[in-house]
Amino acid sequence: MKNIFFKLFLVLAVAFVVPSCTEDFEEINTNPNAPTSVTTSLLLPQVQRDVINQVLGEAWGIGNIVVQHTAKNQFVNEDRYLWGEINGIWNSVYDNMRDVNNIIAQSEELGQNNYKGIALIMKSWMFSLVTDAYGDAPYSEAGRGKEGFIYPKYDTQEAIYNGILADLKTANDILSVTGEVVSGDVIFNGDITKWRKLANSLRVRYLMRISRVKNVADDLAAIINAPATTPIFTSNTDNAVYSFLSASPDQFPLHTARIGSFNEFRASQTLMTKLQMLNDERLPIFFRPTPATEGTASLVYAGIPNGLNDVEALQFNGGPQFQSRISDLFYEQAVSSRGLSIAKGVIMTYAELQFLLAEASAKGLI
């Protein structure tokens, strides 16, 4: 009998305790420092900064070597096409694509067409980086794990480019200066007109990239001949660039590379010869005099050939003291530094657009 009463007591006790334990369970167990949703204005700058920094890093390293702007005098595998796995762009794009998709979804729910338009432009640019580097890639199902696309399919490069061009057109159409004010934008500070110009200038870029396999004359004409509805860059003030600051996390990515690996990169003889032949005033902007002549009245600039082995590269022209280094502008970071006004994270510039239009004209496309 005693056991029966004891068991009954336990049942009643649990019946009263359980509701009191679960009544405010969610409130007590919700971590205020781990939000389940983030506003578009907070997602946007993180995406912009992360991808631009990754692109700049790739361009600085392998990019400059491949086009022979720089060469290496130590650890020269990159300069001899002996590359390992290169997945920085891939990882950066797909890591950030979830946030881009979240911006698009939230902006659609809230009727924020300007945020959606900017996100579509970022998405288009980001996927162009992937498909230009890797060809076929996850696109239509990418970044949609919550929808069940755990293993997204690979889309063809043609399908990706068609999607990119369609999204850029949509972005231009929905962006409006009378729409919501955009905050958190570290590229154009919410200037919607400049975002529309970027959308259409990128359309010109990508149309020219497929011009070898498709006649894009009509598409180009539709953009170029209608500046009121499809504006493009008209001056350097339209450049889509990220301006770095002196404090973390907005510092120029190379600001910590003042010694060591930074000095492995030297002027390529290919670019150096061309700059000297043309008396190009950018030479002292890009490169420093050889260490042996720096600070003297007789400055000498000298590059090294690409593709040398470690011994040849290090000893070329008498050694590192007689090889021009990369300009200090590429790592200066102080607020008063001239470097901050020159070294930028670039998406697209007016100069590039003019080259594209010149190419289109030479091909008889415009």
N, C-alpha and C positions, 0 to 999 in steps of 0.2 A: 504493500500500500504506500509506503514511504517513497518507493521508487516511482510509482505512478504520479504522486503529487509533485515530485521533483522534476519529472519530465514535462508535466503540464506547466510548471513554473517556467521552465526554459523556453517552451514554445511561446508562452505569453510575453516573456521578456524580449525575445527576438522580434515578435510582432510589433512591439512598441519601439524597439531600438532601430530596426531597419529603416522605417520612414524617416526618423530623425537623422539618420546617417546619409540618406540619399536626397533629402529635401533640397539642400543647397550644394549638391555634389559638383555640378558643373561650375558653379561660381568659385568654389574652393579650389578646384583642380584645373582651372584655366590659367595658363601662364601669361601674365600681362606683357612679358618680354618676347613672346613668340606669337605675333599676330597671324591670324588665319587669312587675312586679306590685306592688300597694300594698295594705296591709291595710285592712279596712273601717273601723277606728278612725281611720285617717289620712284616708281619703276623705270620711268623714261631715262633719267640721267645715268642710272647705273648701267643700263644697256648701252647707251651711247659711249660712255667712258670705257667700258670693258672691251667692246669690240674694236674701237679706234685704237686703244693701247695695244691690243694684240696685233692688229694690222701694221701699226707702226713698228712693233718689234720684229715682225717677219720681214718687213721692208728694209729695216736697218741691217738685219743680219744677212740672210740668204738673198733677199731681193737686190740689195746693192751690189752683191758679189756677182750674181747671175748677169746683171746688165753691165757689169764691169765699171761701176762707179768707184768701188773700193776693191782692195785685195787684202789678203792676210799674210803676215810674215811669221806667224806661229799657228800651230793647230790648224793646218790648211786643208783638212778634208773637205770642208764646205766649198773651198775654192777649186777643188779637183773633182767636183761632182760625186764625192763619196759620202752621200747623205744617208742618215738613218731614217727612222720613221719621223715624218713631219706632220703633226696633227694639231698644231696650235690654232689655226684658223677654224678647222672642223670643230674642235672642242668649244671654242669661244662662241661660234655661231649657234650651235645646238644647245649649249648651256644657257644662252640668253634668249633663245627662241621661245622658251616657255613664258618668259616675262613679256615678250612682244605679243604673243597670243593672248596673254592675260590683259594687256593694255587694249587690244582690239575688242576682246569680249566685254570688258568693263565699259569701254567707250560706247559700244553698241547699246548696252543696257541703259546707260545714262544719256544717250543721245549726244555724245561729245564727238562730233565729226572731225574736229581739228586734231584731237588726240589720235583718233583712228587713222586719219590721213597721214600724220607723222609716223605712226607705227607701221603703216603699209610701206612707206618710203624706206624706213629702216629695214624692214623685212626684205624688201626687194634688193636693197644694196647688200645685205648680209648673205642672202642666198646666191647672189651673183659671185661673191667671193668663193663660196663653196663649189659651185658648179664650174667656175672658171679653173679652179685648181684640181678638182676631182672628177668632173664630168657628171655622170648620172649620180643622183644622191637622193636621200629622203627629202621630200618637199611637201606634198599634199597632206601627208599624215604626220609630219614632223612636229614635235612639241605638243602632241595631243595624247599623252599617256593617260590622262584622266578620262578620256573618251574611249579608252580601251586599245589604243594603237601603241601597244608595248613594243612591237617590232615593226616600225613603219616601213612601208615599201619604198623601193628606189624608183624615182621617176626619171624619165629620160631628160637629157639636157634641153632638148627641144621643148618639152612640156614645162620645164622650169623657166626657160626664157619667156615662153608664152604667158606664164603666170606672172612673172616679174613685170612684163610690159603692161599686162592688164591691171595689175595692182597700182602701178604708177599712174596710169590714166585715171583710175578711180580716185586715187589720192588727190590729183589735181582738181578733179570735179567736185569733191566734197569739202576741200579746204576752203574756208571763207573768213575774211577779215571781220565779218559781222558775227562770227561764231564765238564759242567760249574762249576765254583767255587761257593760254597755255603757260603753265609754270613748270619749272624743272628742266627746261630745254637748255642744254649746254652748248648747242650748236648755233642756233639763231635767236636764242632768248625769246622764243615765242613769236617771232616775226613770220606770220603766215604767208605773206607775199614771197618771202625768200624760200620758204619750204615749197611753194608751188613752182618757183623757178628751178629748184633742185630736182623736183619730180620730173619736169619736162627735159631738163638738161641730161638727167640720167637716162631718160627714154632715148635721147639722141645717142648717148654712149652705147647703149645696148642694141639699138637698131644697127649701128655701124658694126658692132661685133658680129652680127649675123648677116651682114650685107653680102658676104661671100657665098652664102647658100640661099639667100632669099632677096628678092627685089623689094627694097624698103623705101623706094622713092616717094610713093604716095603717103606713107606713114610719116616720113620726114617732112614733107610739104605741109601736111596737116598741122604739124607742130610749129614749124618755122614761119609759116605764112599767117598765123593767127595769134600775134603777141598779146592781144587783149584777153583771150581765153586760155591760151597755152603759153604763158611767159617763160622765157629762158634767161640764163645769166646774161647780164648786159655790161658788167664791169667787175673788177676785182673785189668790190664791196659785197658781191654776192657769193664769194667763195664759201663753200661748206667746209669749215675747218673748226677744230676744237682747240681753243686757246688754253694752254696749261698755266697753272698757278705755282706759287712757291711752296705751298703747304700740301702735305699728304691729305687725301689720296689723289689730288689733282696735279701732281708734279709730272714733269716730262719723264717718260719711262727710263731714260738713260741717265737721270740725275745722280744715280749712285755709282755710275760706271766711269768715274774720272780716272781711275788707274786700272791696272790689270787688263781685263779682256777688252776694254775700250781701245787700248793702244795696240792690240793685235791687228786692228783694222787700219790700213794705210791707203793712201791715194792709189787708185788703179792707174797704171801707165796709159791705158786706153783713154780714159776721160781726161787725164792730165794733158796728154798730147793734144787732144782736140781743143781744150780750153786755151792752151798756150798758142796754138796755131791761129785761133780766132781773136787773140788778145781779149779774151772774155773777162769782164770785170767781176764775175762771180767766183773766180779762182780763189782769192783770199777769203771768200765767204765759206766756201766748201772745205778748204784745206789750210793747214798751217805750213809755214816754211819748214824745211828740214831742221831737226833739233840743233844740228851743228851751226846753222846760220841764223836761227831765231834770235832776235834781239840785236843783230848786227846791222851794219849799213848795207850789206850785200846779201839780200834774202834770196834763197834758192828753193824752188819747188820741184820735187822729183817723185814720180810714182814708181810702182813696181809692177811687173807683168802678172797677170792672173795665171793660175794653174801651176805655179812652181811647187816643188816639194819643200818640206820644212827647212832643210839646210840651205837650199838655193834661195828661198824667200827671205830667210833671216840675214843672209850674207849679201843679198843683192845690193849693188851700188856702194859697197863698203860697210853695210850694216844698218841697223835702225837709226843711227844718228844722221843718216843721209837719205832717209825715206820720209816723205811728208805724212804727217798724221792728219786725222780728221779734225776739222775746226772745233774749237772749244765752244762755239755757239750751240753745238748739239748736246751739251750737257749743262750749260749754264742754267741756273734756276732762280737766282735772287730776284726780288721784285724789281729792282732797278736794272737788272741785267738786260742787255740787248738781245740775249738769247730768247727770252720769252716772246719777243715781238717777231721772231723769225721762225723758230722751230715750232711747227704746228702738227696737229693730227688731221690729216686731209682725207675727206671723202671725195670731193670733186672741186675743181677750180675753173674759173673763167678761161684761163689759158688753155686748159684741156679742151673745153668746149670749142674754142676757136680752131684748134688743131683738127678736131672732129669735123667741123663744118668745112674746113679747107680740104680734108680728105674726101668728104662727100661731094664737094664741088669738082675735085679732080676726077672722081669716078663718074661724074655726070648724074649724080643722084639728086642734086638740087640746082 
